[in-house]
């Protein structure tokens, strides 16, 4: 089966319309087109042509070939699975690519060299691959990380969250924002051990995976600044603590950004960037929880956003919940505003 994505065509044995696919196959997931589009968006807005990129877990190779063709980077694609490797070589020929292809076990070894961009897109947790990537990334370089380890990050198995990510998770309505922030805090600590601070550039929740792009900055100042944003906090006024987690920004606000041509999910990216300033606020309210405080009547989210903005408060939807709202307004004030009669 052949697919076309961006400027690339690829021959693939299996195509999944939804979900992460299966671990040992050179599959293609349609639901991750947005993840690859975001990769192209970040590279085009942050890196110059001619830089070096590594797709550490190549799969079918489609992400690496898109980086080469659409971003004009020198690309290395690494894939251990021999069956997947056959398709990568075939797709290199199909796309007349100059990508360098390797087959290292990425948990133990990484292709020699230093890279301006490294992509880590595993089936499961990125934890086994972080140290190798951090030892091979250049100062001011960018790393893109995917995690489908949602159950452990979002509180389904809190004991695993603790021993894998050294943090206490949340299983309520905040679980995916907390899970994302736990992952960033873990990355921040691993980066610090390698002498880097980090700056999250863009954070995305894709339903069954988290996707984080961050820049690394070498030096004590950057390390200490990064670690200051890793904290354990009280859960919204309750006695129980969660974390340590990342309390800093999830997105760097890009002024005059450009969305490259051949981006299929252009509207999706525009929406992510539109709500990004609000998503930098720590946590959100759920209209379901607000409804419980008001006797069971759940307010419509768009109406609530309108009311908050009318009263001078920033307010927006959030990618972490279809009933979530980001705002600086306090919960008592939200309830007061909802009870006010319209003028």
C-alpha positions in Angstrom: 0.0 0.0 0.0 1.3 3.4 -0.9 0.5 6.7 0.9 1.3 10.3 0.2 2.0 12.8 3.0 3.4 16.2 2.5 6.1 16.0 -0.2 6.7 12.3 0.5 5.3 9.0 -0.8 5.8 5.8 1.1 5.2 2.1 0.6 3.8 0.4 3.7 2.6 -3.0 4.8 0.0 -1.8 7.3 -2.1 1.4 7.6 -4.0 2.2 10.8 -6.8 4.8 10.7 -6.6 5.3 14.4 -4.4 4.5 17.4 -0.7 3.9 17.7 -0.4 0.7 15.6 1.6 -2.3 16.7 5.1 -2.4 18.2 7.0 -4.5 15.7 5.6 -3.4 12.3 6.5 -0.8 9.8 3.1 0.7 10.1 1.6 4.0 9.1 -0.9 5.7 11.4 -3.2 8.3 9.9 -4.0 9.7 13.3 -0.3 10.9 13.7 -0.2 13.0 10.6 -0.7 16.0 12.9 2.4 14.9 14.9 4.5 14.8 11.8 3.0 18.1 10.6 3.9 19.7 13.9 7.5 18.4 13.4 7.8 20.1 10.1 6.2 23.3 11.6 8.7 23.4 14.4 11.8 22.8 12.3 10.8 25.3 9.6 10.2 28.0 12.3 13.3 27.3 14.5 16.1 25.8 12.3 17.9 26.9 9.2 18.4 24.8 6.1 21.3 22.5 6.0 21.2 21.4 9.7 21.6 17.8 10.8 18.6 15.8 12.0 18.2 12.3 13.5 15.0 10.3 13.4 16.0 7.9 16.1 13.1 5.4 15.7 12.4 5.6 12.0 9.5 3.1 11.6 8.5 3.5 8.0 10.9 6.4 7.5 8.1 8.8 6.5 8.9 11.4 9.3 12.6 11.4 8.4 12.0 11.7 4.7 9.6 14.6 5.2 12.2 16.4 7.4 14.7 16.0 4.5 12.4 17.0 1.7 10.3 19.7 3.4 12.9 21.3 5.7 16.1 20.8 3.7 18.0 19.1 6.5 20.6 16.4 6.4 18.8 13.4 7.8 19.8 10.2 9.5 17.1 7.6 9.9 17.7 4.9 12.5 15.6 1.7 12.8 16.5 -1.5 14.5 13.6 -3.7 13.2 14.8 -5.5 10.1 11.3 -5.7 8.5 10.8 -2.0 8.9 14.3 -1.3 7.6 13.4 -2.9 4.3 10.6 -0.4 3.8 12.8 2.5 4.8 15.3 1.5 2.1 12.5 1.1 -0.4 11.0 4.5 0.5 14.4 6.1 0.2 14.4 5.0 -3.4 10.8 6.1 -4.0 11.6 9.6 -2.8 15.0 9.9 -4.4 16.4 10.6 -0.9 19.9 11.1 0.3 19.1 10.1 3.9 21.7 8.1 5.8 20.1 4.9 7.2 21.4 3.0 10.3 20.1 0.1 12.4 21.3 0.6 15.9 19.5 -0.5 19.1 18.5 3.0 20.1 18.3 2.1 23.8 22.0 1.3 23.8 23.6 3.2 21.0 22.9 6.2 18.8 24.4 7.0 15.4 27.7 8.9 15.7 27.5 12.6 15.4 25.9 15.7 16.9 22.5 16.8 15.7 20.5 20.0 15.6 17.2 18.1 15.7 16.5 14.7 17.2 13.1 13.0 17.0 12.1 10.3 19.6 8.9 8.7 18.6 8.7 5.3 20.4 5.9 2.8 21.0 5.5 3.5 24.7 7.7 5.6 26.9 10.6 7.7 25.7 12.5 7.2 28.9 15.1 4.6 27.6 16.1 7.0 24.8 16.5 10.3 26.5 20.0 10.1 27.8 21.5 9.0 24.4 19.7 11.8 22.7 20.8 14.4 25.2 24.4 13.3 24.7 24.1 13.8 20.9 22.1 17.0 20.7 23.9 20.3 19.9 23.6 23.3 22.2 20.5 25.2 21.1 19.3 22.1 19.4 15.7 20.8 19.5 14.3 17.4 20.5 10.8 16.2 19.7 9.5 13.6 22.1 6.4 11.4 21.9 5.0 9.3 24.7 2.1 6.8 24.4 2.7 5.8 28.0 -0.5 7.6 28.9 -1.7 5.1 31.6 1.5 5.6 33.6 1.7 9.3 33.2 -2.0 10.1 33.7 -2.6 8.2 37.0 -4.0 4.8 36.0 -1.0 3.1 37.6 0.3 5.6 40.1 3.0 3.2 41.5 4.4 3.0 38.0 4.3 6.8 37.6 6.4 7.0 40.8 9.1 4.5 39.9 9.3 5.4 36.2 8.9 9.2 36.4 9.6 9.8 40.1 6.3 11.7 40.5 2.8 11.4 41.9 0.2 11.7 39.2 -3.5 12.8 39.1 -6.4 10.6 38.0 -9.1 13.3 37.9 -10.1 15.7 35.2 -6.6 17.3 35.2 -4.9 14.0 34.5 -3.6 14.7 31.0 -2.2 18.2 31.8 -0.6 16.8 34.9 0.7 13.8 32.9 2.2 16.1 30.3 3.8 18.2 33.0 5.2 15.2 34.7 6.8 14.1 31.5 8.4 17.5 31.0 9.7 17.6 34.5 11.3 14.2 34.0 12.9 15.4 30.8 14.0 18.6 32.6 15.8 16.5 35.2 17.5 14.2 32.6 18.6 17.3 30.7 20.0 18.9 33.8 22.1 15.8 34.5 23.6 16.3 31.1 24.3 20.0 31.6 21.3 21.4 29.7 18.3 23.5 30.6 15.2 23.2 28.5 12.6 25.5 26.9 9.4 23.8 25.8 8.5 25.2 22.4 5.2 23.4 21.8 3.1 20.7 23.7 0.4 18.6 22.1 -2.0 16.1 23.5 -3.1 13.7 20.7 -5.7 11.7 22.5 -3.5 8.6 23.1 -0.1 10.3 23.2 1.8 13.4 24.4 4.1 15.2 22.0 6.6 17.7 23.3 9.2 19.8 21.4 11.9 21.5 23.5 15.1 23.4 22.9 18.2 22.6 25.0 20.5 25.3 26.3 23.9 24.5 27.7 25.1 26.0 31.0 24.6 26.4 34.7 22.2 29.4 34.3 19.9 27.4 32.1 20.0 24.3 34.2 19.1 26.2 37.4 16.4 28.2 35.7 14.9 25.0 34.3 15.0 23.2 37.7 13.2 26.1 39.3 10.1 25.2 37.3 10.1 21.6 38.6 8.0 21.6 41.8 5.7 19.5 43.9 2.4 21.3 44.4 -0.9 21.0 46.4 -3.8 19.7 44.3 -6.1 22.7 43.8 -6.3 23.5 47.5 -6.5 19.9 48.8 -4.0 18.4 51.3 -2.7 15.8 48.8 0.3 16.8 46.7 1.1 15.9 43.1 4.3 16.0 41.2 7.1 17.0 41.0 5.9 18.4 37.7 6.7 21.2 35.3 4.9 24.5 36.4 6.4 26.6 33.6 5.1 27.4 30.1 4.0 24.6 27.8 4.5 26.7 24.7 6.8 29.4 23.5 4.7 32.0 21.8 5.9 32.4 18.2 5.4 35.8 16.7 5.0 35.9 12.9 5.1 32.1 12.6 4.8 30.5 9.2 2.9 27.3 8.4 4.7 25.6 5.6 2.9 24.5 2.4 1.9 20.9 2.1 0.8 20.8 5.7 -2.4 18.7 5.8 -3.4 19.7 9.3 -3.0 23.4 8.9 -6.3 24.4 10.6 -5.4 22.1 13.5 -2.1 23.8 14.0 -3.6 27.2 13.8 -6.0 26.3 16.6 -3.2 24.9 18.7 -1.3 28.2 18.3 -4.5 30.2 19.0 -5.0 28.7 22.5 -1.3 28.4 23.3 -1.0 31.6 25.4 -3.9 30.4 27.6 -2.5 26.9 27.9 0.6 28.3 29.5 -1.6 28.9 32.6 -1.2 26.2 35.2 -4.3 23.9 35.2 -7.9 24.5 34.1 -11.4 24.2 35.4 -13.9 21.6 34.3 -17.4 22.8 33.5 -18.6 19.5 34.9 -17.0 20.4 38.3 -18.4 23.9 38.1 -21.8 22.4 37.4 -21.6 20.3 40.6 -20.8 23.5 42.6 -23.9 25.1 41.1 -26.3 22.3 42.0 -25.8 20.0 39.0 -26.4 22.4 36.1 -23.4 22.3 33.9 -22.7 25.6 32.0 -22.1 25.5 28.3 -18.4 26.1 27.7 -18.7 28.7 25.0 -21.2 30.7 27.0 -18.9 30.6 30.0 -15.9 31.7 27.9 -18.0 34.6 26.6 -19.1 35.6 30.1 -15.6 35.5 31.5 -14.2 37.6 28.6 -17.1 40.1 29.0 -16.1 40.5 32.6 -12.4 41.1 31.7 -10.9 37.7 32.3 -8.8 35.8 29.7 -10.5 32.5 28.9 -10.1 29.7 26.4 -10.8 26.1 25.7 -7.9 23.6 26.4 -6.6 20.7 24.4 -6.5 18.6 27.6 -10.3 18.2 28.0 -13.4 18.9 25.8 -15.1 20.4 28.9 -12.0 22.3 30.2 -11.5 26.0 30.4 -8.3 27.9 31.0 -8.7 31.3 32.8 -7.1 33.4 35.5 -10.5 33.8 37.1 -11.0 32.1 40.5 -13.6 29.4 41.0 -15.7 31.5 43.4 -15.7 34.4 40.9 -16.6 32.1 38.0 -19.7 31.0 40.0 -20.5 34.6 40.9 -20.3 35.6 37.2 -22.5 32.7 36.1 -25.2 33.7 38.6 -25.2 37.3 37.4 -28.1 38.4 35.4 -27.3 39.4 31.8 -27.3 43.2 31.3 
